[in-house]
């Protein structure tokens, strides 16, 4: 029964991708759904991408170990989305409008220079591939026991499906897929959460059975929690996930409404897998943390096992193809087009498919080697946090020039990556990254020869055009029905 539901869901999602491959008319629509996203499409696209398999399986696994604090990574994403729209939305919209930018590195090129663009591309591709790599792992942890198939084999099969969905659906296709995925996630895991907490004796019984610290929001320690939230929120200033929404939205109003609703839905949804993981600590304390979400659902009965499996599958399918598409977009737009400026759209799409297949296979392999899904995701966000800080400071400090941005991002990002892969000794990678990147940014900015950087002057001109367009849109007469 469950296996048939899973296969049907895969087929339905693939069908949407195959249908959408016939609807694309140009590269811009494939990569960022240029001007094709309404608020109704932005909400499920952004919500589903923010949750991911790591936000379900990984969230429940971490909650099984430390408690309700596991929600902070997802909550940090919601905070980051709001910060981006209200503090940095204009710079992305302005440069996208004036220069037809389709990637975050292109924005950094216009504000700073081509060297900074290259650093930004490397950082973002690395970050998104780290996050993408966790999705086949999350899927294998659920589908392996469910179908009675080796987890490694399932991981590779799912990785191949992600690649297929990426090269067929495009961004607008993924948005339509996420309408389905979001509904399945919220309904399935919401019901399982309520039933699991009830089966565990209710919240009061769980509080009596579990250590009190599992119901506090400062675990495993305050420094780590602050690192999760601050690192995630800051990293979103350089996050293609939310920026693609700005690039592809039909209007600023659609972008704002979509981001606000998606962020609110994430705040609520993050509690579902966290409470399931904590209920699992009461019901089956000896279970494996990485499989606790499915273990609890299976213990509740086959109907709930189906709901949990479909919810997790929806979360994974909603995120992985989008991450791979974003990485492919950056490599195509910010590397291939630089090396081959006269490239045709047909050749550009060929390179995009090559990158999708290659990156998908490599990331799937390395994902199989990881242990903590949520920790890998949080660490990945913190690697790009310094790049977000650079852009945020540059918005409000016109003096920040390309040299300051380049060296701050290069050295700060390198420190974060090394610290993360070394095991986050003593603290999360955010702190050493900022300790290196921020002083370099400040010192080199103070040493800049011009009080207003060339890139800031470009931004001011682009912003004037954007605001003029906004005024014209507001002043258009309303036609009565």
N, C-alpha and C positions, 0 to 999 in steps of 0.2 A: 504493500500500500504506500508506504513512505517513499520507497524507491521509485514507484510510478509517478508520484507527485513531483519528486525531484526532477525526473527526466522530462515530465511535461513542462515544468517551469523553465528548464534549460531551453527546451524547444520553443516555448513562447517568447522568451527573451531573444533568442537567435532570430526568430521570425521578424521581430520588430527591427532588428539590425539589418536583415536582408531587405526588408521593405524600404528602410530609410536610405540604403545605399543607392537606390534608384531616384531619390528625391534631391540629392546634392547637385548643385549647379556650378560651384566653384570652390577654390581652396579655402577662402575665408569662411564659408558656411560650414565646411567640413571641420576646420580646426576650432573655431570659436562661435559658430552659429550666428554670424554677424547680423545684428539687429533682428534676430529671429526669436528671442526669448521674452515671453511675457512673464508677469509675476507668477501666473499659474504654473509655468514651466520652471521658473527659477527656484521656487520653493522646494519641489521634490528633488531637483538637480542638486542644489546646494545641501539640503538636509541629508540626502542619501550619501553624498560624497563625504560629508563631515563625520558621519557615524562610522562607516566602513566595517569590515569584519573585525578589525582590532577594537572598535568601539562596542562590539557586542561580545564576542568570545573573549577578547583581551580584557575588556572591562569586567566581565563576570569572573574571570580567572584572578584578576588583581583584587577584586572585592572579596573573593573566597579567602585570600591571604591577609589583606589588611583592612577590609571593610569599605564603608561608604565613600571614603576618599578617592576611590578609583574614578569617580565621576569628574574629577577636576581636569583631566586631559580634554574630555569632550566639552566641558564648560569653558575651558580656556579658548577652544575654537570658536564658540559662540561670541565670547567677548572680543576675540580677534576680528571676527567678521564685522562687528559693529564699529570697532575702532577704525578698520580700513575704510569703511564707507564714509564715516563722518570726518575722519582726519586726512585720509589719503585718496578718497574717491575721485576728487577733482583732478589730481595730477594724472591718474590713469585715464579718466574720461577725456581730458584735454589732449593728451598725446595720442590717444587712440583716434580721436576725431581728426586731428590735424595731420598725423603721419600714418594713419591706417595701421597702427601697431596691433599685433596679434599675439604678443607674448610679453611676459614680465621683463626678460632681458632687453627687449627693444625699448621699453620705457626707461630702463637704466642707461641705455646708450644715449637716448635723447637728453636725459637730465645730466649725465656725466660724460662718458665716452665709450669707444668700442672695447677697450681693455676691461672696463668695469662690466660691460655687457657679457664678455666671455667668462669672467669670474662668476657672475650671477647665473649664467647658464649652467656652469659646472656644479655650482652649489645646488641649484634647484633640481637638476636631473638626478644628482646623487640622492637628494632628500626624497624625491618622489619614487625613485626606484627602491629605496629602503622600505618605504611605506607599502608600495605595490608588492614587494617580496613577501610581506606578511599575509597577504590575502590568500594565496594558495595554501599556506600553512594553516590558516584559520579554517578554510574549507575542508582540507584533508582531515583536520581534527574532528570534524562533524561527520563528513560523508564516509570516511574510512570505516568506522565502527557501524555506521548505519547500513552501508551496502556490503559489509563484510569483505572489503577490498583493502589491500596494502595502502597505507597512508602516502607513501612516496609515489606510488603509481597514480593515486587519486590527485595528488598535488600537481603532477605533470599534466594530467588530463585537464584539470581546472585551469592551469596556466595556459594551455593551448586554447581553451574556450575564451579566456580573457583576450587573447591576441585576436581571435576571430571577431569578437564583438567590437574591438577597437578599430579594426581596419574596415568594418562594414558600417557601423552606426554613425560615426562622426559625433560632434558635440550635441547637435540637436537630436539626433537619434538616441544618444545616451540620456538626454533630458526626458524624452518620452518613455524610455525604459524605466527611468527612475520614478515616474508617476506610479507605475505598477509596484516597483520595489518599495517605495515609501509606504504605500498602503499596507503591503504584506508585512513589513517590519513592525509598524505601529500596532496593527491589529494582533498579529501573532505573538510578539514578545510582551505586549501589554497584558494580554489575557494570561499568558504563562506566568508573568510576574505576580498578578493578583492571586492566582491559584497556588503558586509556590509559597508565597508568604502565608497564605491560609493554611496550607499543609504543614508548614513549619511551626504552626501554633499562633500565628499572628505576630505583629511587631513586638508586643510586650513579652511574649515567650522568647522570641529571638534575643531581645535585650537581656533576659535573664540567663539564657543559655550561652551567649557569646561574651567574650571580653568587652568591657565597656568602651575600650579604645576603638573598637570596630565601628562604633556609631558616632565617632568624632570625625571632623573633616581635616585633621592635621596629621594624618598617617601617610607614610612611615615616620616623617618628621616635617616640621614647618619649612625648613630650608628646601626640601625636595618638593613639597607642594607648591611653594612660591615659584620654584624653578619650572615646574610643570605649567602653571598658569601663565606666568610672565613670559616664559620662553615660547609657549604656544601662541599667546596673543601677539607678542612682538613679531614672531615669525610670519604672521598672516599679512603684515605690511608688504611682504615679498612673496605672497602665496598666490600661485596661479589659480588655485581652487576658487577663490572668491573674485579674483581679478577677471577671470573668464566670464563671470556673470556680468561684470561691468562692461566688458567688451561686447558681449552678445545681447545685452538687454535692449528692448525696443525704446526705452526711455529711462531717464534718471528716476522717475517715479516708480517704474516697474522694478528697477534694481533695488531701490530702497525698500519697497513693500516686500519683495521676495526675500531680501536679506533679513529683515526684521522678523518675518514669520518663520523662516527656516531656523534662525538662531533660537527663537523661543521654543520651537519644537524639539530642538536638540537638548535644551536645558531639561525638559521634561523626560524625553526618551532615555537619556543617560542613566536615569534612576532605575529603569526596568532591568537591564542586565546586572546592575550592581546589586539590587535586592534579590535577584535570582541567585547570584553567587553567594550572598550571605545566607539565604535560605538553605542553599546546598551545604553550607558549613554546619548547619544544624541537622539536616536530614541525612547526609552522607559525608561525615567529616573526614573519612579516609580516601575519598575520591581524588582523582587527578584534577588539579586546578584548571589546566588547559581544556579539559572536557566537561567541566562542571555544569555548564549551561545545558548541554544535551543530556547529561546524566540526570539532572533534576527533572527535566521535561519528560524523559523516558520513565522515570519513577512515578510521575503523575499519571501516566497512561498514554496509549498510542496516539490519541487525538492531540494531546499536548506536545508529544514528540514531533508530530507532523508540523504543528504550528511553530515550534521553536526551530526546527530544521529549515522550514521555509523562510522564517524571519532572518535567520543567520545567512542563509543562502542569498536572500534579497540584499542584505547589507553588503555582502562580499561582491556580488555581481554589480551593485550600484556604484562601487568605488573603484575597483581595480581597473576596468577599462578606461575610465576617465583619467586616472593617474598615468596610465600608459600613453593615452592620447596626448596629455599635456606634455609629457617628456618628449614624445615624438614631435610635437609641434615646435618645441624649443630647438631641438636639434636640426629640424628642417628649416625653420625660419632664421635661426641665429648662427648656424654653422654652414649648412649647404648653400643657402642664398648668399652668404658672405663670400664663400669660396667660388660660387658659380652665380654671379649676379644676373645673368641673362637667362636663368633657368625657366623653362616653361612650366605651366601648371601640371601638365601630364607627367613630366619628369619629377616634379616636386612630390606628387602623390606617390610615385614609384619609390622615392627615397623614404617617404613617410611609412610605407608598408615594410620596407626593409628594416628600418629602425624599430618598428613595433614588434616585428618577429624576433629580431636579435635581442633587444632589450628585455622583452618578455621572457625569453628562454633563460637568459643570464640571471635576471632577477629571481626567477622561480628557483633556480638552482641554489643561489645564496640564501634565499628565504628558508629553505629546508634545513639550514644549519643553525638558525636562531632558536632561542629558548623562550624569552618573554616577549610576547607579541606587543603588549601595551608599552613596555619599556622601550622597545625599538622605535615605536611610533613617536613617543615623547622625545626621545633622543634625536630623532630625525628633525623634528620641528626646531629644536634648539640649535641645530647646526646652521639653519638659515636665519636665526633670530637677529644676528648682528647685521645682516643685510637689510632687514626690516628697520632696525634702529637707524641705519645710515640714511635710508629714504625718509623716514619720519623727521629726523633732524634737518635734512636738506630742505624739506618743505617749509620749515619755519626759520631756517638760518640760511639766507641767500648766499653767504660766503662759501659754503661747502662746495669744493671743486672736485674735479675728477681724480686728482692725485690723492686727496684725503679719502674719498670713497673707495678707490681701488685698494689701497693698502690696508684700510680698516677691514674691508670685507675679506680680502685675501688672507690676512694674518688671523683675524678673528674667526673666520670660518674654518681655517686649517686647525687652529687650536681646538675648536669645538668638535671637529671630526676626530682628531687624534684622541681627545679626552673621552669621547663617546665609545670609540672602538677599543680603548684601553680599559673600559669597564667602569667609567665614571668614578674614579677614585676620590673619596672624601666628599664629593658633591656632584651635582649634575653639570653637564658641559656648558650650560648657560653662563655660569659665573666666571670661569676662566676665559671664556670667549669674550664676554663684555669687558673683563678686566684688561684684556689686550686690545680689543677693537675700539672701544670708546676713547681711551686716552690718545690713541693714534689719530682718530678722527678729529678730536678737538685740537690737538697740537698742529697737525698739518693744515687744518682749516684756518687757524690763527696765523699760520705762516703764508697763506695764500696771498698772491700779489694783488688780486682784484677784490674789492669789497662785495661785488656781486658777480657770481660765477656766470660764465656764458650759458651754461645749462639752465640756470634759473631764469635768465632773460628769455630763453626759448619757451620755458614753462609759462611765463607771464603772458607772452604773445598767444600761446595756444589756449590759455585760460580765458583770455579776452574773447576769442572766437567762440569758445564753448558757452560762455555766459551770454554772448550776443544771440547765439542759437536758442538758448533757453528762454530768453526774453521774447524772441520771435514766436516760439512755440506757445508761450503763455498768452500772447496777444492775438493768436489766431481766433477768428470768430467761431463760435460754437454753432453747428448746424443742427437745427431741431429735427427730430425724427418725424 
